[in-house]
Amino acid sequence: MAHSSPHPQGGQRTFTKLLIVLLFGFTLVQKIVVVWQIRLAPSVDPWSGLDTTAYVELAQRVIAGDWGLGPGLYYLSPFYIYFLALALKFTGSFTAVRLVQAFLGTAAIWFMYQTAREWFTDRAAWLTVLLAGCTGLFAFYDALILQTGVDLFLTSAALLCLTYALRASEGARWTSDAGPWTAAAGISFGLQTLNRPNVAIAVAGLVLTLTVLRRWRFAAVLAAGLFIGIAPAAVRNLVVAHEFSLLSSHGGLNFYLGNGEGATGFYRFIPGITPTIKGQANDVRVVAGNALGRQVTDAEASDYFMNLTWSWIAAHPGSAAFLMVRKFGWVFHAQHVPLPYS
């Protein structure tokens, strides 16, 4: 009687492992090459005067022992400030920081591979690796001293945790395995919110959807994890700035830039506000204070621009709706809209 040999299956596993090593090795090498090519480019120099410089200056304050970064609220998303401080403390080199981000970017593609494999097939997972690995924009952003350098890692990690949580609770049934993954997803989304505050909107939508589907425990644990991830910034704001704010101080101004009177879907100059991140941090209080006739805090300045935007939207619903449609169209436009690098 003929017996099937186990070797073909073992050979297939060996081939798969080799393919994984080659593909991810190629991805990492590609990212390292990009880092090496742009490390001396003036436009991405840490002292170029753009957002990068503000992050570097704040990170150096943290390294010097000023962990609270007071007074006032954060005027930049805080996660990357402390990530950059930690990386610079141990490496002492901006090129080394970029290389760390390249490794994290490669790990992010591994997370994407695992996510696609959970939801679809091995073939879909491999296509995900090829598409993500060949996306030059990912490699470019990994090489910047900017919060975009860790966006891919944080987002893909959160989505992978969410995937494991959902797969462990198929059919709306809560299981013991779902709990840790759901909490991990919430915390990961919380950390990403500290890097990109608008992530909180997407997570809130996810929690609302789970609530509508009556997956109460899932929604509660995810929301709790989100607040745990955000908590360090909220506590710092109370202790250092003596103001309650979950995130940074520039939310109101950003909302006005994108949705207020005169918004186009692109960055625009606001009279009285210097078009740099540090200028925004200082000038928003002056502009808001002049309009209100008194001195204002960071949170009050943010609220001023937020209220100004909502007032305009309420008075011009048609124009606001047209603006939203126009911005939605940019999502599908072939031209990438960069800020602040191209």
C-alpha contacts under 8 A as a table, 3 or more apart, distances in Angstrom:
res1	aa1	res2	aa2	distance
5	S	8	P	6.78
6	P	9	Q	5.72
6	P	10	G	6.42
7	H	10	G	4.92
7	H	11	G	5.80
8	P	11	G	4.89
8	P	12	Q	6.09
9	Q	12	Q	5.03
9	Q	13	R	6.38
10	G	13	R	5.14
10	G	14	T	6.27
11	G	14	T	5.03
11	G	15	F	6.13
12	Q	15	F	5.05
12	Q	16	T	6.14
13	R	16	T	5.05
13	R	17	K	6.22
14	T	17	K	5.17
14	T	18	L	6.16
15	F	18	L	5.04
15	F	19	L	6.08
16	T	19	L	5.03
16	T	20	I	6.18
17	K	20	I	5.07
17	K	21	V	6.28
18	L	21	V	5.14
18	L	22	L	6.16
19	L	22	L	5.08
19	L	23	L	6.02
20	I	23	L	5.31
20	I	24	F	5.99
21	V	24	F	5.46
21	V	25	G	5.63
22	L	25	G	5.02
22	L	26	F	5.96
23	L	26	F	5.12
23	L	27	T	6.23
23	L	129	V	7.74
23	L	130	L	7.85
24	F	27	T	4.89
24	F	28	L	6.14
24	F	106	T	6.90
24	F	110	W	7.91
24	F	133	G	7.93
25	G	28	L	5.17
25	G	29	V	6.12
26	F	29	V	5.14
26	F	30	Q	6.06
27	T	30	Q	5.15
27	T	31	K	6.35
27	T	106	T	6.57
27	T	133	G	5.38
27	T	134	C	7.66
28	L	31	K	5.14
28	L	32	I	6.19
28	L	102	A	6.72
28	L	103	F	6.70
28	L	106	T	5.85
29	V	32	I	5.01
29	V	33	V	6.12
30	Q	33	V	5.16
30	Q	34	V	6.40
30	Q	139	A	7.45
31	K	34	V	5.13
31	K	35	V	6.29
31	K	102	A	5.68
31	K	139	A	5.10
31	K	140	F	7.68
31	K	142	D	7.51
31	K	143	A	7.61
32	I	35	V	5.00
32	I	36	W	6.19
32	I	99	L	6.50
32	I	102	A	6.53
33	V	36	W	5.08
33	V	37	Q	6.10
34	V	37	Q	5.09
34	V	38	I	6.26
34	V	139	A	6.74
34	V	140	F	6.67
34	V	143	A	6.96
35	V	38	I	5.58
35	V	39	R	5.75
35	V	95	T	7.29
35	V	98	R	6.43
35	V	99	L	6.93
35	V	102	A	7.95
35	V	140	F	7.84
35	V	143	A	5.21
36	W	39	R	5.43
36	W	95	T	7.88
37	Q	40	L	7.53
37	Q	41	A	8.00
38	I	41	A	5.04
38	I	44	V	7.48
38	I	143	A	7.84
39	R	44	V	7.61
39	R	45	D	7.57
39	R	95	T	6.45
40	L	44	V	7.75
40	L	45	D	6.76
41	A	44	V	5.76
41	A	45	D	6.28
42	P	45	D	5.03
42	P	48	S	6.89
43	S	48	S	6.46
44	V	48	S	6.66
44	V	52	T	7.86
44	V	144	L	6.80
44	V	145	I	7.69
45	D	48	S	5.18
45	D	52	T	7.95
46	P	49	G	7.73
46	P	52	T	5.60
46	P	53	T	5.29
46	P	56	V	6.81
46	P	94	F	7.95
46	P	145	I	6.87
47	W	50	L	7.73
47	W	52	T	7.27
47	W	53	T	5.06
48	S	52	T	7.35
48	S	53	T	6.35
49	G	52	T	7.12
49	G	53	T	5.27
49	G	54	A	7.51
50	L	53	T	5.65
50	L	54	A	7.04
50	L	276	T	6.73
50	L	277	I	7.35
50	L	340	P	7.67
51	D	54	A	5.20
51	D	55	Y	6.40
51	D	146	L	7.25
51	D	276	T	7.40
51	D	277	I	6.01
51	D	340	P	7.84
52	T	55	Y	5.18
52	T	56	V	6.20
52	T	145	I	5.76
52	T	146	L	5.57
53	T	56	V	5.03
53	T	57	E	6.13
54	A	57	E	5.24
54	A	58	L	6.26
54	A	277	I	7.19
54	A	278	K	6.87
55	Y	58	L	5.24
55	Y	59	A	6.02
55	Y	76	L	7.68
55	Y	80	Y	7.64
55	Y	81	I	5.79
55	Y	84	L	7.85
55	Y	146	L	7.29
56	V	59	A	5.02
56	V	60	Q	6.13
56	V	81	I	7.63
56	V	84	L	7.50
57	E	60	Q	5.18
57	E	61	R	6.42
58	L	61	R	5.07
58	L	62	V	6.44
58	L	69	L	7.37
58	L	81	I	6.40
59	A	62	V	5.05
59	A	63	I	6.28
59	A	81	I	5.28
59	A	82	Y	6.35
59	A	84	L	6.04
59	A	85	A	4.46
60	Q	63	I	4.96
60	Q	64	A	6.15
60	Q	85	A	6.46
61	R	64	A	5.02
61	R	65	G	6.50
61	R	66	D	5.34
61	R	67	W	7.40
61	R	69	L	7.27
62	V	65	G	5.16
62	V	66	D	4.74
62	V	67	W	4.84
62	V	68	G	7.82
62	V	69	L	7.24
62	V	82	Y	7.25
62	V	85	A	6.28
63	I	66	D	7.20
63	I	67	W	7.88
63	I	85	A	5.87
63	I	86	L	7.68
63	I	89	K	6.56
66	D	69	L	5.69
68	G	236	R	6.80
68	G	240	V	6.32
69	L	74	Y	7.68
69	L	240	V	7.96
70	G	73	L	7.26
70	G	240	V	5.89
70	G	241	A	6.56
71	P	240	V	6.45
71	P	241	A	5.67
72	G	237	N	7.63
72	G	240	V	7.13
72	G	241	A	4.52
72	G	242	H	7.95
72	G	297	T	7.68
72	G	298	D	6.46
73	L	237	N	5.98
73	L	241	A	5.76
73	L	243	E	7.71
73	L	245	S	7.84
73	L	248	S	5.94
73	L	249	S	5.65
73	L	298	D	6.28
73	L	299	A	7.60
74	Y	77	S	6.87
74	Y	78	P	6.63
74	Y	237	N	7.95
74	Y	247	L	7.50
74	Y	248	S	4.66
74	Y	249	S	5.88
75	Y	248	S	5.52
75	Y	249	S	5.21
75	Y	250	H	5.93
75	Y	277	I	7.77
75	Y	278	K	7.83
75	Y	281	A	5.70
76	L	248	S	6.20
76	L	249	S	7.67
76	L	250	H	7.45
76	L	277	I	7.87
77	S	80	Y	6.80
77	S	81	I	7.46
77	S	147	Q	7.97
77	S	194	L	5.74
77	S	195	N	5.15
77	S	196	R	6.72
77	S	197	P	7.38
77	S	247	L	7.41
77	S	248	S	5.97
78	P	81	I	5.25
78	P	82	Y	6.79
78	P	194	L	5.84
78	P	195	N	6.41
78	P	233	A	7.38
78	P	248	S	7.36
79	F	82	Y	5.69
79	F	83	F	6.25
79	F	191	L	6.97
79	F	192	Q	7.81
79	F	194	L	5.24
79	F	195	N	5.08
80	Y	83	F	4.80
80	Y	84	L	5.79
80	Y	146	L	7.38
80	Y	147	Q	5.40
80	Y	150	V	7.83
80	Y	195	N	6.27
81	I	84	L	5.37
81	I	85	A	6.21
82	Y	85	A	4.89
82	Y	86	L	6.05
83	F	86	L	5.22
83	F	87	A	6.15
84	L	87	A	5.08
84	L	88	L	5.95
84	L	97	V	7.42
85	A	88	L	5.22
85	A	89	K	5.93
86	L	89	K	5.08
86	L	90	F	6.46
87	A	90	F	5.47
87	A	91	T	5.98
87	A	92	G	7.65
87	A	97	V	5.89
87	A	100	V	7.95
88	L	91	T	5.11
88	L	92	G	4.69
88	L	93	S	6.11
88	L	94	F	7.01
88	L	97	V	6.66
89	K	92	G	5.76
91	T	96	A	6.14
91	T	97	V	7.14
92	G	96	A	7.61
93	S	96	A	5.13
93	S	97	V	6.41
94	F	97	V	4.95
94	F	98	R	6.28
94	F	145	I	7.64
95	T	98	R	5.05
95	T	99	L	6.29
96	A	99	L	4.93
96	A	100	V	6.22
97	V	100	V	5.05
97	V	101	Q	6.31
97	V	145	I	7.79
98	R	101	Q	5.03
98	R	102	A	6.20
98	R	142	D	6.76
98	R	143	A	5.00
98	R	144	L	6.71
98	R	145	I	6.98
98	R	149	G	7.95
99	L	102	A	4.83
99	L	103	F	6.38
99	L	143	A	7.43
100	V	103	F	5.20
100	V	104	L	6.33
101	Q	104	L	4.90
101	Q	105	G	5.97
101	Q	142	D	5.44
101	Q	143	A	6.86
101	Q	149	G	5.96
101	Q	150	V	6.52
102	A	105	G	4.96
102	A	106	T	6.25
102	A	139	A	7.34
102	A	142	D	5.52
102	A	143	A	6.79
103	F	106	T	5.09
103	F	107	A	6.23
104	L	107	A	4.94
104	L	108	A	6.12
104	L	150	V	7.20
104	L	153	F	5.89
105	G	108	A	4.93
105	G	109	I	6.59
105	G	138	F	7.63
105	G	139	A	7.61
105	G	142	D	6.33
105	G	149	G	7.89
105	G	150	V	7.29
105	G	152	L	6.35
105	G	153	F	5.75
106	T	109	I	5.25
106	T	110	W	6.60
107	A	110	W	4.98
107	A	111	F	6.36
107	A	153	F	6.97
108	A	111	F	4.97
108	A	112	M	6.27
108	A	152	L	6.09
108	A	153	F	4.56
108	A	154	L	7.81
108	A	156	S	5.67
108	A	157	A	6.83
109	I	112	M	4.85
109	I	113	Y	6.12
109	I	129	V	6.25
109	I	132	A	6.58
109	I	133	G	7.12
109	I	156	S	7.70
110	W	113	Y	4.93
110	W	114	Q	6.32
110	W	129	V	7.52
111	F	114	Q	5.17
111	F	115	T	6.16
111	F	156	S	5.86
111	F	157	A	6.17
111	F	160	L	6.19
112	M	115	T	5.02
112	M	116	A	6.14
112	M	125	A	7.69
112	M	128	T	6.95
112	M	129	V	7.35
112	M	156	S	6.07
112	M	160	L	7.24
113	Y	116	A	5.32
113	Y	117	R	6.12
113	Y	125	A	4.83
113	Y	126	W	6.84
113	Y	128	T	6.15
113	Y	129	V	5.98
114	Q	117	R	5.00
114	Q	118	E	6.21
114	Q	125	A	6.97
114	Q	160	L	7.24
115	T	118	E	5.21
115	T	119	W	6.46
115	T	125	A	7.73
115	T	159	L	7.49
115	T	160	L	5.39
115	T	163	T	6.53
116	A	119	W	5.30
116	A	120	F	5.62
116	A	121	T	7.03
116	A	122	D	7.82
116	A	124	A	6.26
116	A	125	A	4.86
116	A	128	T	7.07
117	R	120	F	5.35
117	R	121	T	5.17
117	R	122	D	5.42
117	R	124	A	6.82
117	R	125	A	5.02
118	E	121	T	7.31
118	E	163	T	7.44
118	E	164	Y	7.97
118	E	167	R	7.91
119	W	163	T	7.94
120	F	124	A	6.20
120	F	125	A	7.49
121	T	124	A	5.16
121	T	125	A	6.33
122	D	125	A	4.93
122	D	126	W	6.27
123	R	126	W	5.18
123	R	127	L	6.26
124	A	127	L	5.06
124	A	128	T	6.13
125	A	128	T	5.01
125	A	129	V	6.42
126	W	129	V	5.08
126	W	130	L	6.30
127	L	130	L	5.04
127	L	131	L	6.06
128	T	131	L	5.23
128	T	132	A	5.94
129	V	132	A	5.27
129	V	133	G	5.60
130	L	133	G	5.15
130	L	134	C	6.00
131	L	134	C	5.33
131	L	135	T	6.23
132	A	135	T	5.18
132	A	138	F	7.59
133	G	136	G	7.85
135	T	138	F	5.71
135	T	139	A	7.09
136	G	139	A	5.20
136	G	140	F	6.17
137	L	140	F	4.97
137	L	141	Y	6.08
138	F	141	Y	5.28
138	F	142	D	6.15
138	F	152	L	7.69
139	A	142	D	5.14
139	A	143	A	6.53
140	F	143	A	5.29
140	F	144	L	6.87
141	Y	144	L	5.31
141	Y	148	T	5.74
141	Y	149	G	5.32
142	D	148	T	6.93
142	D	149	G	4.21
142	D	150	V	6.95
143	A	149	G	6.49
144	L	148	T	7.26
144	L	149	G	5.82
145	I	149	G	6.67
146	L	149	G	5.68
147	Q	150	V	5.95
147	Q	151	D	6.60
147	Q	195	N	6.46
148	T	151	D	4.92
148	T	152	L	7.49
149	G	152	L	7.39
150	V	153	F	5.32
150	V	154	L	6.20
151	D	154	L	5.35
151	D	155	T	5.99
151	D	192	Q	7.28
151	D	195	N	7.45
151	D	196	R	7.92
152	L	155	T	5.33
152	L	156	S	5.94
153	F	156	S	5.42
153	F	157	A	5.99
154	L	157	A	5.23
154	L	158	A	6.19
154	L	188	S	6.74
154	L	189	F	7.64
154	L	191	L	7.53
154	L	192	Q	5.69
155	T	158	A	5.22
155	T	159	L	6.19
155	T	188	S	7.85
155	T	189	F	7.30
155	T	192	Q	6.65
156	S	159	L	5.09
156	S	160	L	6.06
157	A	160	L	5.18
157	A	161	C	6.29
157	A	185	A	7.92
157	A	188	S	6.98
158	A	161	C	5.21
158	A	162	L	6.17
158	A	184	A	7.53
158	A	185	A	4.92
158	A	186	G	7.49
158	A	188	S	4.94
158	A	189	F	5.67
159	L	162	L	4.93
159	L	163	T	6.02
159	L	185	A	6.99
160	L	163	T	4.93
160	L	164	Y	6.30
160	L	185	A	7.80
161	C	164	Y	5.21
161	C	165	A	6.21
161	C	181	W	5.42
161	C	182	T	6.84
161	C	184	A	6.22
161	C	185	A	4.83
162	L	165	A	5.00
162	L	166	L	6.14
162	L	181	W	6.66
162	L	182	T	6.12
162	L	184	A	7.97
162	L	185	A	5.12
163	T	166	L	5.19
163	T	167	R	6.03
164	Y	167	R	5.11
164	Y	168	A	6.01
164	Y	178	A	7.40
164	Y	181	W	6.25
165	A	168	A	5.17
165	A	169	S	6.44
165	A	177	D	7.46
165	A	178	A	4.62
165	A	179	G	7.20
165	A	180	P	7.84
165	A	181	W	4.87
165	A	182	T	5.17
165	A	185	A	7.91
166	L	169	S	5.19
166	L	170	E	6.27
166	L	178	A	7.10
167	R	170	E	5.47
168	A	174	W	7.89
168	A	175	T	6.68
168	A	177	D	6.04
168	A	178	A	5.13
169	S	172	A	5.99
169	S	173	R	5.06
169	S	174	W	5.14
169	S	175	T	5.82
169	S	177	D	7.96
169	S	178	A	5.89
170	E	173	R	6.00
172	A	215	R	6.34
174	W	178	A	6.54
174	W	179	G	7.94
174	W	217	R	7.51
174	W	218	F	7.41
175	T	178	A	5.27
175	T	179	G	7.01
176	S	179	G	5.66
176	S	180	P	7.86
177	D	180	P	6.46
177	D	181	W	7.11
178	A	181	W	5.45
178	A	182	T	5.93
179	G	182	T	5.21
179	G	183	A	6.22
179	G	218	F	7.75
179	G	221	V	7.36
180	P	183	A	5.15
180	P	184	A	6.03
181	W	184	A	4.94
181	W	185	A	6.03
182	T	185	A	5.04
182	T	186	G	6.23
182	T	218	F	6.89
182	T	221	V	6.36
182	T	222	L	5.58
182	T	225	G	7.75
183	A	186	G	5.08
183	A	187	I	6.18
183	A	221	V	5.76
183	A	222	L	5.65
183	A	224	A	7.37
183	A	225	G	4.93
184	A	187	I	5.16
184	A	188	S	5.99
184	A	225	G	6.80
185	A	188	S	5.08
185	A	189	F	6.08
185	A	222	L	6.79
185	A	225	G	7.15
185	A	226	L	7.99
186	G	189	F	5.11
186	G	190	G	6.09
186	G	221	V	7.43
186	G	222	L	4.57
186	G	223	A	6.29
186	G	224	A	6.93
186	G	225	G	3.95
186	G	226	L	4.29
186	G	227	F	7.82
186	G	228	I	7.99
186	G	229	G	7.31
187	I	190	G	4.84
187	I	191	L	6.26
187	I	222	L	7.94
187	I	225	G	4.41
187	I	226	L	4.96
187	I	227	F	7.41
187	I	228	I	6.07
187	I	229	G	4.49
187	I	230	I	7.91
188	S	191	L	5.16
188	S	192	Q	6.19
188	S	225	G	7.90
188	S	226	L	7.41
188	S	229	G	6.77
189	F	192	Q	4.95
189	F	193	T	6.02
189	F	199	V	7.31
189	F	200	A	7.65
189	F	203	V	7.35
189	F	226	L	5.97
189	F	229	G	7.24
190	G	193	T	4.94
190	G	194	L	6.48
190	G	200	A	7.59
190	G	225	G	7.06
190	G	226	L	4.34
190	G	227	F	6.42
190	G	228	I	6.97
190	G	229	G	4.01
190	G	230	I	5.01
191	L	194	L	5.09
191	L	195	N	6.65
191	L	226	L	7.94
191	L	229	G	5.10
191	L	230	I	6.34
192	Q	195	N	4.92
192	Q	196	R	5.86
192	Q	197	P	7.58
192	Q	199	V	6.94
193	T	196	R	4.75
193	T	197	P	4.40
193	T	198	N	6.73
193	T	199	V	5.23
193	T	200	A	5.75
193	T	230	I	7.14
194	L	197	P	5.85
194	L	230	I	6.44
194	L	233	A	7.64
194	L	247	L	6.66
196	R	199	V	5.85
197	P	200	A	5.91
197	P	247	L	7.05
198	N	201	I	5.53
198	N	202	A	7.34
199	V	202	A	5.34
199	V	203	V	6.40
200	A	203	V	5.08
200	A	204	A	5.99
201	I	204	A	5.11
201	I	205	G	6.31
202	A	205	G	5.08
202	A	206	L	6.29
203	V	206	L	4.87
203	V	207	V	6.15
204	A	207	V	5.09
204	A	208	L	6.11
204	A	223	A	7.97
205	G	208	L	5.03
205	G	209	T	6.12
206	L	209	T	5.08
206	L	210	L	6.25
207	V	210	L	5.15
207	V	211	T	6.16
207	V	219	A	5.03
207	V	220	A	7.81
207	V	222	L	7.11
207	V	223	A	6.73
208	L	211	T	5.00
208	L	212	V	6.21
208	L	219	A	7.56
209	T	212	V	5.12
209	T	213	L	6.24
210	L	213	L	5.02
210	L	214	R	6.25
210	L	215	R	5.25
210	L	216	W	6.95
210	L	218	F	7.06
210	L	219	A	5.53
211	T	214	R	4.89
211	T	215	R	5.62
211	T	216	W	5.62
211	T	219	A	6.02
212	V	215	R	7.58
215	R	218	F	5.50
215	R	219	A	6.25
216	W	219	A	5.21
216	W	220	A	6.07
217	R	220	A	5.05
217	R	221	V	6.06
218	F	221	V	5.41
218	F	222	L	6.11
219	A	222	L	5.21
219	A	223	A	6.08
220	A	223	A	5.20
220	A	224	A	6.05
221	V	224	A	5.00
221	V	225	G	6.09
222	L	225	G	5.14
222	L	226	L	6.24
223	A	226	L	5.01
223	A	227	F	6.37
224	A	227	F	5.25
224	A	228	I	6.22
225	G	228	I	5.00
225	G	229	G	6.23
226	L	229	G	5.20
226	L	230	I	6.34
227	F	230	I	4.98
227	F	231	A	5.71
228	I	231	A	5.05
228	I	232	P	7.81
229	G	232	P	7.16
230	I	233	A	5.94
230	I	234	A	6.63
230	I	246	L	6.76
230	I	247	L	7.57
231	A	234	A	5.03
231	A	235	V	6.02
231	A	246	L	7.38
232	P	235	V	5.26
232	P	236	R	6.11
233	A	236	R	5.04
233	A	237	N	6.13
233	A	246	L	6.34
233	A	247	L	6.20
234	A	237	N	5.16
234	A	238	L	6.42
234	A	244	F	6.80
234	A	245	S	5.81
234	A	246	L	4.53
234	A	247	L	6.57
235	V	238	L	5.20
235	V	239	V	6.18
236	R	239	V	5.13
236	R	240	V	5.66
236	R	241	A	7.44
237	N	240	V	5.42
237	N	241	A	4.93
237	N	242	H	6.17
237	N	243	E	5.79
237	N	244	F	6.21
237	N	245	S	6.29
237	N	246	L	7.69
238	L	241	A	5.75
238	L	242	H	4.42
238	L	243	E	5.08
238	L	244	F	5.53
238	L	245	S	7.65
239	V	242	H	5.57
243	E	299	A	7.24
245	S	248	S	7.18
245	S	249	S	7.94
245	S	299	A	7.16
248	S	251	G	6.89
249	S	252	G	7.47
249	S	281	A	7.88
249	S	298	D	5.85
249	S	299	A	6.10
249	S	302	S	6.18
250	H	253	L	5.43
250	H	254	N	6.16
250	H	280	Q	7.99
250	H	281	A	7.37
250	H	302	S	6.27
251	G	254	N	5.21
251	G	255	F	6.11
251	G	302	S	6.30
251	G	306	M	7.89
252	G	255	F	5.10
252	G	256	Y	6.24
252	G	301	A	7.62
252	G	302	S	4.17
252	G	303	D	5.88
252	G	304	Y	7.24
252	G	305	F	5.02
252	G	306	M	4.49
253	L	256	Y	5.02
253	L	257	L	6.11
253	L	284	V	7.61
253	L	302	S	6.13
253	L	305	F	5.55
253	L	306	M	7.00
254	N	257	L	5.00
254	N	258	G	6.27
255	F	258	G	5.36
255	F	259	N	5.81
255	F	260	G	7.20
255	F	305	F	7.57
255	F	306	M	6.41
255	F	309	T	7.19
256	Y	259	N	5.21
256	Y	260	G	4.46
256	Y	261	E	7.68
256	Y	263	A	7.75
256	Y	305	F	5.91
256	Y	306	M	6.39
256	Y	308	L	7.45
256	Y	309	T	5.36
257	L	260	G	6.08
257	L	263	A	6.00
257	L	267	Y	6.64
257	L	268	R	6.78
258	G	263	A	5.48
258	G	264	T	7.13
258	G	265	G	5.78
258	G	266	F	7.10
258	G	267	Y	7.48
259	N	263	A	5.61
259	N	265	G	7.90
259	N	309	T	6.51
259	N	313	I	7.92
259	N	320	A	7.24
259	N	323	L	7.64
260	G	263	A	5.58
260	G	308	L	7.36
260	G	309	T	4.56
260	G	310	W	7.65
260	G	312	W	6.39
260	G	313	I	7.18
261	E	309	T	7.16
261	E	312	W	6.38
263	A	266	F	7.31
263	A	268	R	7.42
263	A	323	L	7.69
264	T	267	Y	7.84
264	T	268	R	7.94
264	T	323	L	7.04
264	T	327	K	7.96
265	G	323	L	7.49
265	G	326	R	7.57
265	G	327	K	5.54
269	F	273	I	7.47
269	F	275	P	6.53
270	I	273	I	5.59
270	I	274	T	7.93
270	I	275	P	7.93
272	G	283	D	6.85
272	G	287	V	6.49
273	I	279	G	6.49
273	I	280	Q	5.84
273	I	283	D	5.16
273	I	284	V	6.51
273	I	287	V	7.52
274	T	279	G	4.67
274	T	280	Q	5.97
274	T	283	D	6.87
275	P	279	G	6.35
275	P	280	Q	6.68
276	T	279	G	4.97
276	T	280	Q	6.06
277	I	280	Q	5.14
277	I	281	A	6.33
278	K	281	A	5.03
278	K	282	N	6.51
279	G	282	N	5.35
279	G	283	D	5.78
280	Q	283	D	5.21
280	Q	284	V	5.73
281	A	284	V	6.19
281	A	285	R	7.65
282	N	285	R	6.15
282	N	286	V	7.13
283	D	286	V	5.03
283	D	287	V	6.17
284	V	287	V	5.22
284	V	288	A	5.95
284	V	301	A	6.18
284	V	302	S	7.77
285	R	288	A	5.18
285	R	289	G	5.70
285	R	295	Q	7.58
285	R	296	V	6.10
285	R	297	T	6.85
285	R	298	D	6.48
285	R	301	A	5.30
286	V	289	G	5.04
286	V	290	N	6.05
286	V	295	Q	7.78
287	V	290	N	5.24
287	V	291	A	6.29
288	A	291	A	5.13
288	A	292	L	6.13
288	A	296	V	7.17
288	A	301	A	5.40
288	A	304	Y	6.30
288	A	305	F	7.61
289	G	292	L	5.11
289	G	293	G	5.66
289	G	294	R	5.10
289	G	295	Q	5.00
289	G	296	V	5.50
289	G	301	A	7.38
290	N	293	G	5.07
290	N	294	R	6.66
290	N	295	Q	7.90
296	V	300	E	5.67
296	V	301	A	6.12
297	T	300	E	5.09
297	T	301	A	6.14
298	D	301	A	5.16
298	D	302	S	6.26
299	A	302	S	5.10
299	A	303	D	6.15
300	E	303	D	4.93
300	E	304	Y	6.10
301	A	304	Y	5.05
301	A	305	F	6.64
302	S	305	F	5.48
302	S	306	M	6.21
303	D	306	M	4.89
303	D	307	N	5.96
304	Y	307	N	5.27
304	Y	308	L	6.07
305	F	308	L	4.91
305	F	309	T	6.16
306	M	309	T	5.26
306	M	310	W	6.41
307	N	310	W	5.13
307	N	311	S	6.06
308	L	311	S	5.20
308	L	312	W	6.38
309	T	312	W	5.20
309	T	313	I	6.24
310	W	313	I	4.99
310	W	314	A	6.07
311	S	314	A	5.17
311	S	315	A	6.22
312	W	315	A	5.07
312	W	316	H	5.95
313	I	316	H	5.11
313	I	317	P	5.35
313	I	319	S	7.88
313	I	320	A	5.67
314	A	317	P	5.70
316	H	319	S	5.49
316	H	320	A	6.18
317	P	320	A	5.03
317	P	321	A	6.03
318	G	321	A	5.15
318	G	322	F	6.22
319	S	322	F	5.08
319	S	323	L	6.13
320	A	323	L	5.08
320	A	324	M	6.26
321	A	324	M	5.09
321	A	325	V	6.31
322	F	325	V	5.12
322	F	326	R	6.15
323	L	326	R	5.01
323	L	327	K	6.18
324	M	327	K	5.13
324	M	328	F	6.07
325	V	328	F	5.00
325	V	329	G	6.28
326	R	329	G	5.15
326	R	330	W	6.75
327	K	330	W	5.16
327	K	331	V	7.01
328	F	331	V	5.39
328	F	332	F	7.55
329	G	332	F	5.63
329	G	333	H	6.51
330	W	333	H	4.85
333	H	336	H	7.26
338	P	341	Y	5.66
338	P	342	S	5.37
339	L	342	S	7.23
